[in-house]
């Protein structure tokens, strides 16, 4: 997309400065909204398996319950994107926040597994607005700054997910079963009010330029791209790594409960530690490692760390072993996924960037559905260490595939 300011040399410097200032202010508001919204998500996620078991669900049902969010998000994201192209970003973001508040209130009121499923599906469907938020950034940011601003958005959501679980455990201790859901809902209501007051709609010209950006490529094109050699290898690594990580994450609270007697009042702090390591690795270490060794080498390193961490988790029955396992897992995901996404982007021509990254996200979404379902089923059938072992084997396959990765070619020329 060509920057609309760059196409209008007749604009005065004051007008250009005003336009840039408005864009940056809008993006700052959006990042703040995304930050608070992800805090709500982090409040709920670690508590979900405990609630499900408390309401009589079998361990295997935790998988479909966790995966229902990803199913709803996967199905709704293209719908949100297309509608926002026609009716504007702001209305869709406001609607998404309202639905999020409703889903968290349902979570707080839930007394059955069925209501938990409904709350997760509603939350997942409203979570499809993340594509709208990314499009908002593209609408209001100059091309040369877009990657930087999207990085800010990602960092804000990562930091929020680090804070949310601790708030969830604190709310559970303070107010019992209903409190975490109501706290998350209250945050969304406040967030909605801030968005109504401070979040403007991108200009009509920017919206017209963006039209079609979020269109889903035809299935034939998706499959053709997926079967191309280098791209298929990268997407396969992403699919296996994401599936393994989400399989572990889905049953992690139950694992902690069975082996370490950790419950709703303390589980959030374990997630805070995992999130802290991940944010530190992604924010500090990855850039330096990629600069020195390149994306392909760092991807192999990340897959190795993730696989070893999951393997240690299989036998972790003391706090030192648990600390080693979750540190390696967090560091592994931090050094696998960001450079892999960069490698996919750099190995793709400029004309195919959108569809290729969308393809990668599609297979990532499938992994976020299959991983929790498989992990919970293995947990139910074979015990708490088995999902870690199965996930470690999957990442081992990803590591072998990663050995064939080569430096970026097409897109980096």
C-alpha positions in Angstrom: 0.0 0.0 0.0 1.4 3.4 -0.9 1.3 5.9 1.8 -1.4 8.4 1.1 0.7 11.3 2.5 3.5 10.4 0.1 1.1 10.7 -2.8 0.1 14.3 -1.8 3.1 16.5 -2.1 0.8 19.5 -1.9 0.2 18.9 1.8 2.0 21.4 4.0 4.6 20.2 6.5 2.2 21.2 9.3 -0.6 19.1 7.8 1.8 16.1 7.4 2.9 16.5 11.0 -0.7 16.6 12.2 -1.6 13.5 10.2 1.4 11.6 11.6 0.6 12.7 15.1 -3.1 11.6 14.8 -2.0 8.2 13.4 0.5 7.7 16.3 -2.1 8.7 18.9 -4.7 6.3 17.4 -2.2 3.5 17.4 -1.3 4.2 21.0 -4.9 4.0 22.0 -5.3 0.7 20.0 -2.2 -0.8 21.7 -3.6 0.2 25.1 -6.9 -1.5 24.3 -5.2 -4.7 23.1 -3.1 -4.7 26.2 -6.1 -4.6 28.6 -8.1 -7.1 26.4 -5.3 -9.6 26.6 -5.1 -9.2 30.4 -8.7 -10.5 30.5 -7.6 -13.5 28.3 -4.7 -14.2 30.7 -7.0 -14.1 33.7 -9.2 -16.8 32.4 -7.0 -19.3 30.6 -5.0 -20.9 33.5 -8.2 -21.3 35.5 -10.2 -22.9 32.8 -9.1 -26.6 33.3 -9.7 -26.3 37.1 -13.2 -25.0 36.5 -14.0 -27.8 34.0 -12.9 -30.6 36.3 -14.7 -28.9 39.2 -17.9 -29.0 37.1 -17.5 -32.7 36.4 -15.7 -32.8 33.1 -13.2 -35.6 32.4 -9.6 -34.7 31.8 -10.0 -35.3 28.1 -12.8 -32.7 27.8 -10.3 -30.0 28.7 -8.8 -30.3 25.2 -12.0 -29.6 23.3 -12.8 -26.8 25.8 -9.5 -25.0 25.2 -9.6 -25.7 21.5 -13.2 -24.3 21.1 -11.7 -20.8 21.4 -9.3 -21.4 18.5 -12.0 -23.0 16.3 -14.3 -20.0 16.8 -11.4 -17.6 16.2 -10.3 -19.4 13.1 -13.8 -19.3 11.6 -14.6 -15.8 12.6 -11.4 -13.9 11.7 -12.1 -13.8 7.9 -15.7 -12.6 8.6 -14.5 -9.8 10.9 -11.9 -8.8 8.4 -14.3 -8.6 5.4 -17.0 -6.8 7.4 -14.5 -4.2 8.7 -13.3 -3.5 5.2 -16.8 -2.4 4.3 -18.2 -0.9 7.6 -15.0 0.4 9.3 -12.5 -0.9 11.8 -13.8 1.0 14.9 -17.3 -0.5 15.0 -16.0 -4.0 14.7 -13.4 -3.4 17.5 -16.2 -2.0 19.7 -18.4 -5.0 19.0 -15.6 -7.4 19.7 -14.9 -5.8 23.1 -18.6 -5.9 24.0 -18.7 -9.7 23.2 -15.5 -10.2 25.2 -17.1 -8.6 28.2 -20.1 -10.9 27.8 -18.0 -14.0 27.5 -16.0 -13.2 30.6 -19.2 -12.6 32.6 -20.5 -16.0 31.4 -17.2 -17.5 32.6 -17.8 -15.9 36.1 -21.4 -17.2 36.2 -20.7 -20.6 34.9 -21.7 -23.7 36.9 -21.7 -26.2 34.1 -19.3 -27.3 31.4 -21.8 -26.3 28.7 -21.7 -22.7 29.9 -17.9 -22.8 29.9 -18.1 -24.0 26.3 -20.4 -21.1 25.3 -18.2 -18.6 27.0 -15.1 -19.9 25.2 -16.8 -19.9 21.8 -18.1 -16.3 22.3 -14.7 -15.2 23.4 -13.0 -16.9 20.5 -15.4 -15.4 18.0 -14.8 -11.9 19.5 -11.0 -12.7 19.4 -11.3 -12.7 15.6 -11.0 -8.9 15.9 -7.2 -9.2 16.3 -7.1 -9.3 12.5 -9.1 -6.0 12.5 -6.7 -4.5 15.0 -3.8 -5.4 12.7 -5.6 -3.9 9.8 -6.2 -0.8 11.8 -2.4 -0.5 12.3 -1.9 -0.9 8.6 -4.5 1.8 7.9 -3.0 4.4 10.2 0.7 3.7 9.9 3.2 4.5 7.2 4.6 1.4 5.5 8.1 2.0 6.7 6.9 2.0 10.3 4.3 -0.8 10.1 6.5 -3.6 11.2 7.7 -1.6 14.2 4.2 -0.7 15.3 3.0 -4.3 14.8 5.9 -5.3 17.0 4.7 -2.9 19.7 1.2 -4.4 19.5 2.7 -7.9 19.9 4.9 -6.8 22.8 1.9 -5.2 24.5 -0.3 -8.3 24.2 2.6 -10.5 25.4 3.2 -8.3 28.5 -0.5 -8.3 29.2 -0.7 -12.1 29.1 2.2 -12.2 31.6 0.2 -10.0 34.0 -3.3 -11.6 33.5 -2.7 -15.0 35.2 -1.4 -13.3 38.4 -4.5 -11.1 38.5 -6.7 -14.2 38.0 -5.2 -16.1 40.9 -5.4 -13.0 43.1 -9.1 -12.5 42.2 -9.8 -16.2 42.9 -8.3 -15.9 46.4 -10.1 -12.7 47.0 -13.6 -13.5 45.7 -13.8 -17.2 44.8 -15.1 -18.8 41.7 -17.0 -15.9 40.1 -14.4 -13.1 40.8 -11.9 -13.7 38.0 -14.5 -13.7 35.3 -16.1 -10.6 36.6 -12.8 -8.8 36.9 -12.0 -9.7 33.3 -15.5 -8.5 32.2 -15.1 -5.2 34.1 -11.8 -4.6 32.4 -13.5 -5.1 29.0 -16.3 -2.7 29.9 -13.7 0.0 30.9 -11.8 -0.8 27.7 -15.0 -0.4 25.7 -15.6 3.0 27.2 -12.0 4.1 26.4 -12.4 2.9 22.8 -15.7 4.7 22.4 -14.1 7.9 23.7 -10.6 7.9 22.2 -10.4 5.4 19.3 -11.1 7.2 16.0 -12.0 5.5 12.7 -9.3 5.5 10.1 -9.9 7.9 7.2 -12.2 6.7 4.4 -9.3 6.9 1.9 -7.1 4.6 4.0 -10.0 2.2 4.4 -10.5 2.1 0.6 -6.8 1.4 0.1 -7.0 -1.5 2.6 -10.1 -3.1 1.0 -9.4 -6.7 0.2 -6.2 -6.9 2.4 -7.8 -9.5 4.6 -9.4 -11.6 1.9 -8.9 -15.3 2.3 -7.2 -16.9 -0.7 -9.0 -19.7 -2.5 -8.5 -23.2 -1.1 -6.7 -24.2 -4.3 -4.1 -21.5 -3.9 -3.7 -22.4 -0.2 -3.0 -26.0 -1.0 -0.7 -25.2 -3.9 1.4 -22.9 -1.7 1.5 -25.4 1.1 2.9 -28.1 -1.1 5.9 -25.9 -2.3 9.1 -27.4 -1.0 10.8 -24.7 1.2 7.5 -23.2 2.3 6.0 -26.6 3.1 9.1 -27.3 5.3 8.7 -24.0 7.3 4.9 -24.4 7.7 5.4 -28.0 8.8 7.8 -26.8 11.5 5.4 -24.1 12.7 2.5 -26.6 12.7 4.4 -29.2 14.8 5.9 -26.7 17.2 2.6 -24.8 17.8 0.7 -28.1 18.2 3.2 -29.4 20.7 3.2 -26.1 22.7 -0.6 -25.8 22.8 -0.9 -29.5 23.8 1.3 -28.8 26.8 -0.4 -25.5 27.6 -3.9 -27.0 27.7 -3.2 -29.6 30.3 -0.4 -27.6 32.2 -2.7 -26.5 35.1 -3.9 -30.1 35.6 -0.2 -31.3 35.4 0.7 -28.8 38.1 -2.2 -29.8 40.2 -1.4 -33.5 40.1 2.3 -33.3 40.6 2.8 -30.2 42.7 -0.7 -29.6 44.3 -0.8 -26.1 42.7 -4.4 -24.8 42.5 -6.4 -21.8 41.3 -4.8 -19.5 43.9 -1.2 -20.1 42.8 -1.3 -21.3 39.1 -1.3 -17.8 37.8 2.2 -17.1 39.1 3.7 -20.0 37.2 2.2 -18.6 34.0 3.7 -15.2 35.0 7.2 -16.8 35.1 6.7 -18.5 31.7 5.5 -15.3 30.2 8.4 -13.3 31.7 11.0 -15.6 30.2 9.2 -15.6 26.8 9.0 -11.8 26.7 12.7 -11.4 27.8 13.8 -13.9 25.1 11.7 -12.3 22.3 12.5 -8.8 23.3 16.2 -9.1 24.0 17.8 -12.3 22.8 16.2 -13.2 19.5 17.3 -10.1 17.6 20.9 -10.5 18.6 20.9 -14.2 17.8 19.3 -13.7 14.4 21.8 -10.9 13.6 24.7 -13.2 14.4 23.6 -16.6 13.2 20.6 -16.0 10.9 17.0 -17.2 11.1 17.5 -20.8 10.0 20.1 -21.5 12.7 18.1 -19.8 15.4 15.0 -21.8 14.4 16.9 -25.0 14.9 18.2 -23.8 18.3 14.7 -22.9 19.3 13.3 -26.3 18.3 16.0 -28.0 20.3 15.3 -26.0 23.4 11.6 -26.6 23.1 12.0 -30.3 22.6 14.4 -30.7 25.5 12.2 -28.6 27.8 9.2 -30.8 27.0 11.3 -33.9 27.5 12.4 -32.7 31.0 8.7 -32.0 31.7 7.9 -35.6 31.2 9.9 -36.5 34.3 9.6 -33.3 36.3 8.5 -34.1 39.8 10.5 -31.5 41.8 10.5 -27.8 41.6 14.0 -27.5 40.3 13.2 -29.9 37.4 9.9 -28.0 36.8 11.8 -24.7 36.6 14.3 -26.2 34.1 11.5 -27.5 32.0 9.3 -24.4 31.8 12.4 -22.2 31.3 13.5 -24.2 28.3 10.0 -24.4 26.9 9.5 -20.6 27.2 13.0 -19.9 25.7 12.3 -22.5 22.9 9.1 -20.9 21.8 10.7 -17.5 21.9 13.6 -18.5 19.7 11.6 -20.7 17.3 8.4 -18.9 16.3 9.6 -15.3 15.7 12.6 -16.1 13.5 10.5 -18.8 11.7 7.8 -16.2 10.8 10.6 -13.8 9.6 12.1 -16.6 7.5 8.8 -17.4 5.9 8.3 -13.7 5.2 11.7 -13.2 3.7 11.5 -16.3 1.6 8.3 -15.0 -0.1 8.0 -12.4 -2.8 6.4 -9.1 -1.9 3.3 -9.9 -4.0 2.7 -13.1 -2.0 3.4 -11.8 1.5 -0.2 -11.4 2.7 -1.4 -14.8 1.4 1.6 -16.7 2.6 1.6 -15.3 6.1 -2.2 -15.9 6.2 -1.5 -19.5 5.1 0.9 -19.9 8.0 -1.6 -18.5 10.4 -4.2 -20.8 9.1 -2.1 -23.9 9.8 -1.1 -22.4 13.1 -4.8 -22.1 13.9 -5.4 -25.8 13.0 -2.5 -26.7 15.3 -4.0 -24.7 18.2 -7.2 -26.8 17.7 -5.5 -30.2 17.3 -2.8 -29.7 20.0 -5.1 -29.2 23.0 -7.5 -32.0 22.0 -4.6 -34.4 21.5 -2.8 -33.3 24.7 -5.8 -33.7 26.9 -6.7 -37.1 25.4 -3.2 -38.4 26.1 -3.2 -36.9 29.6 -6.5 -38.7 30.4 -5.3 -42.0 29.0 -1.7 -42.2 30.1 -1.1 -39.7 32.9 0.4 -36.2 33.4 3.8 -36.8 31.9 2.6 -38.4 28.6 1.5 -35.2 26.9 5.0 -33.7 27.4 6.5 -36.9 25.9 4.2 -36.8 22.9 4.8 -33.1 22.4 8.6 -33.6 22.7 8.4 -36.3 20.0 6.5 -33.9 17.7 9.1 -31.2 18.2 11.8 -33.7 17.5 10.3 -34.2 14.1 10.2 -30.4 13.7 13.9 -30.2 14.6 14.8 -32.8 12.0 12.8 -30.9 9.4 14.6 -27.7 10.5 17.9 -29.2 9.8 17.1 -28.7 6.1 16.3 -25.0 6.5 18.3 -22.6 4.4 18.8 -18.9 4.5 16.0 -16.8 2.9 16.1 -16.6 -0.8 13.2 -15.2 -2.8 11.8 -12.5 -0.6 15.2 -11.3 0.6 16.6 -10.5 -2.8 
